[in-house]
Amino acid sequence: MIKVKTFATELKIFHTMKELYDLDEKVNQFIKDNNINKIVSVSDTCTTDDKGATIGVIRVIAYE
């Protein structure tokens, strides 16, 4: 059965690379903790404010 998990992080100016690294670590830890062996899909999308500036990232993984 395919399951879906969503992760999100806020992006702050001049901290983006660290925040993306932390998001990667969070996702990798979830995969490790749940003994996930098969990832079906990974998708990232940005969230924006009312002026169009990127303020966050949502990462969705589908796994078995």
Residue, then its C-alpha position, 0 to 999 in steps of 0.5 A: m500500500i502506498k502512503v504519503k507523508t508531508f513535511a514543511t519548512e519556513l524559509k528565511i532570507f540568508h538561511t535558506m541553505k541551512e533550512l533546506y539541509d535541515l528539511d533533508e535531514k528530517v525526511n531522511q530521519f523519517i525514512k530511517d526511523n520507519n524502515i522505508n525501503k521503497i520511495v515512489s515519489v518525492s515532490d517539492t513545492c514553494t509557498t509564497d507570500d502576497k508579493g510572490a516571495t518564496i517563504g517556505v517549502i513543502r516536500v511530499i514523499a510517497y512510499e511503500 
